[in-house]
Amino acid sequence: MSTVALAQDLGIESTSDLKQHLTPHLGQSGALRVDASQVGRVHTAAIQVLCAFVLARRQAGHATVFDDATDTFRDAARLLGVLQTLGLDATPDKSNSVENVA
């Protein structure tokens, strides 16, 4: 199983780089491990890119597994309602790690 690591900062300004980082792995056969152990900041746009990536791989018959996701990453996915899409287990509310700029 191959691994692709996510950056520590997945802010909105990094979504283009994230897409380019993931694109070579779209058609990669077999399961792909996404290491989310360093994510300290994540924006909705980055989660959208990741959801599109996972869904495209799923449609092609390829599994994508997130490993060691940080609380910040899990909280963002939970708040956005995409835990199942990303294949993450439900976690207790730790949303104090999620920045609310509203």
MARLUM-259070 format. One record per residue (C-alpha): residue number from 0; x, y, z. Coordinates in nm, 2 decimals, padded with zeros to 4 digits, m for minus. Each point is the difference from the previous one (the first is absolute). Layout:
ATOM/k/px/py/pz
ATOM/NUM/X/Y/Z
...
This chain:
ATOM/k/px/py/pz
ATOM/0/00.00/00.00/00.00
ATOM/1/00.14/00.34/m00.10
ATOM/2/m00.01/00.30/00.23
ATOM/3/m00.05/00.37/m00.08
ATOM/4/00.05/00.25/00.28
ATOM/5/m00.21/00.30/00.06
ATOM/6/00.16/00.34/00.09
ATOM/7/m00.03/00.15/00.34
ATOM/8/m00.19/00.30/m00.14
ATOM/9/m00.29/m00.07/m00.22
ATOM/10/m00.14/00.35/m00.02
ATOM/11/m00.19/00.13/m00.29
ATOM/12/00.31/00.14/m00.16
ATOM/13/00.15/m00.35/m00.02
ATOM/14/m00.29/m00.17/m00.18
ATOM/15/00.16/00.03/m00.34
ATOM/16/00.32/m00.15/00.12
ATOM/17/m00.20/m00.28/00.18
ATOM/18/m00.18/m00.08/m00.32
ATOM/19/00.32/m00.02/m00.19
ATOM/20/00.16/m00.21/00.27
ATOM/21/m00.29/m00.25/m00.01
ATOM/22/m00.06/m00.02/m00.38
ATOM/23/00.27/m00.25/m00.08
ATOM/24/m00.16/m00.24/00.24
ATOM/25/m00.35/00.01/m00.15
ATOM/26/00.04/m00.30/m00.23
ATOM/27/00.25/m00.18/00.22
ATOM/28/m00.13/m00.36/00.04
ATOM/29/m00.04/m00.15/00.34
ATOM/30/m00.05/00.16/00.33
ATOM/31/00.16/00.33/00.08
ATOM/32/00.08/00.12/00.35
ATOM/33/m00.04/00.37/00.07
ATOM/34/00.21/00.11/00.30
ATOM/35/m00.19/00.27/00.17
ATOM/36/00.21/00.00/00.32
ATOM/37/00.15/00.34/m00.05
ATOM/38/m00.31/00.20/m00.09
ATOM/39/m00.03/00.29/00.24
ATOM/40/m00.21/00.24/m00.21
ATOM/41/m00.26/m00.10/m00.25
ATOM/42/m00.25/00.21/m00.21
ATOM/43/m00.33/m00.12/m00.14
ATOM/44/00.15/00.04/m00.36
ATOM/45/00.27/m00.26/00.09
ATOM/46/m00.26/m00.24/00.13
ATOM/47/m00.20/00.04/m00.32
ATOM/48/00.31/m00.08/m00.21
ATOM/49/00.06/m00.31/00.22
ATOM/50/m00.36/m00.11/m00.03
ATOM/51/00.01/00.03/m00.38
ATOM/52/00.33/m00.19/00.00
ATOM/53/m00.14/m00.29/00.21
ATOM/54/m00.32/m00.02/m00.20
ATOM/55/00.19/00.00/m00.33
ATOM/56/00.22/m00.28/00.12
ATOM/57/m00.30/m00.19/00.14
ATOM/58/m00.18/00.02/m00.34
ATOM/59/00.32/m00.14/m00.16
ATOM/60/m00.01/m00.29/00.24
ATOM/61/00.29/00.12/00.22
ATOM/62/00.00/00.02/00.37
ATOM/63/00.13/00.30/00.19
ATOM/64/00.07/m00.02/00.37
ATOM/65/00.08/00.29/00.24
ATOM/66/00.26/m00.08/00.26
ATOM/67/00.07/00.17/00.33
ATOM/68/m00.23/00.30/m00.07
ATOM/69/00.05/00.28/00.25
ATOM/70/m00.29/00.12/00.22
ATOM/71/m00.01/00.32/m00.21
ATOM/72/m00.04/m00.20/m00.32
ATOM/73/m00.27/m00.23/00.15
ATOM/74/m00.19/00.29/00.15
ATOM/75/m00.01/00.19/m00.33
ATOM/76/m00.12/m00.32/m00.18
ATOM/77/m00.26/m00.05/00.27
ATOM/78/m00.13/00.36/00.00
ATOM/79/m00.03/m00.02/m00.38
ATOM/80/m00.18/m00.33/00.01
ATOM/81/00.26/m00.19/m00.21
ATOM/82/00.14/m00.25/00.25
ATOM/83/m00.17/m00.29/m00.19
ATOM/84/00.11/00.14/m00.34
ATOM/85/00.36/00.00/00.12
ATOM/86/m00.03/m00.33/00.17
ATOM/87/00.07/00.14/00.35
ATOM/88/m00.16/m00.13/00.32
ATOM/89/m00.22/00.23/00.19
ATOM/90/00.18/00.17/00.29
ATOM/91/m00.11/00.20/00.31
ATOM/92/m00.04/00.37/m00.05
ATOM/93/00.33/00.17/00.03
ATOM/94/m00.09/00.30/m00.20
ATOM/95/00.20/00.23/00.22
ATOM/96/00.28/m00.10/m00.24
ATOM/97/m00.19/00.14/m00.30
ATOM/98/00.04/00.37/m00.08
ATOM/99/m00.33/00.18/m00.06
ATOM/100/00.06/00.32/m00.18
ATOM/101/m00.37/00.10/m00.02
